[in-house]
Amino acid sequence: MKTAHEGLGISESDWNRFVELTKETLNKFKVPPKEQQEFLQAVAPLKDLIVKKK
């Protein structure tokens, strides 16, 4: 994951926007809250591998 996103300059703000858009999309397709939470919990640990440290 780190190698795939290296050099892209993904910021904390970019990550937060990803989470917002993901929630909007899951709501649009009527994914139940439990499954939404499970998905977000699954991707949360990847943040440190994706977001560029300052």
N, C-alpha and C positions, 0 to 999 in steps of 0.2 A: 504494500500500500504506500509506504514511504517513497519508494523509488518511482512509482507511477505518478505521484503528485509533486515530486521534487522539482523545484525551479518554476512552479506555477504561481508562486506567491500568494497562495490562498491564505486570507487573513481571518481573524476571529469574526469580523463582520461578514465575510463571505460564508463562513460556517453557519452563523446565525441565520443568514438569509436562506441557506440550504434547508435548515430545520423548518423555518417558516413555510417555505414553498412545499416541502414534503408534507407538512401537516395539512396545508390547503388541498393538496392533491389527494391525500388519503381521505379527507372529508368529502371531497367532490365525488369520489367513488364509493362513499358510504362504508369505508372500512371501519369496523367496530372499534371503540376506544381501547379495549384491551389489546387488540392486535396492533393498533397504532403505537401504544406504549411499548409493546414487546419489540417492535421494529426499531423505535428510537433508542431503546436500551441496547439493542444489538449493535447499532452504528456508533453510539456515543464513545466507546473505547477507541474507535479509529481516529477520533479527532486529533489526538496528539501525533498521529502519523501523517496527517493531512495538512493541518494548519501550520503555516510557517512561523517559527519562533522569531521574535524580534531580538 
